[in-house]
Amino acid sequence: MGGEIIIFLCIFGSIFGIAYLHYSTRNKERLALIEKGMDAGIFKQSRETPPIWKILVLNIALLLMGIGTGILIALMLQETVGYNDALYPGIIFLMAGTGLLAGFFLTRKLVK
């Protein structure tokens, strides 16, 4: 019973520590820029780049489509050729990687 509580506290502490470190460091960097008289607006996202959520949704969608295609291809190969064990993970990872590669190129085109 005590192990579950320790694991939960470790996960919560890690998430809190990472968030605290991120926000405190970001604040210190901006204050240092302001003290030197520089513009702290370099941290803002420019209007030319698309929002991060669009890029994330595109990559996740292509990854899931690649996984689905990999399962379909592996099932078809298993039924026709008769391979069994290593077919599913190999095809799934191959098609997921292909989906992520396509996501990379589409994201690069979206940014331009």
Secondary structure, 3 states (H helix, E strand, C coil): CHHHHHHHHHHHHHHHHHHHHHHHHHHHHHHHHHHCCCCHHHHCCCCCCCCHHHHHHHHHHHHHHHHHHHHHHHHHHHHHCCCCCCHHHHHHHHHHHHHHHHHHHHHHHHHC
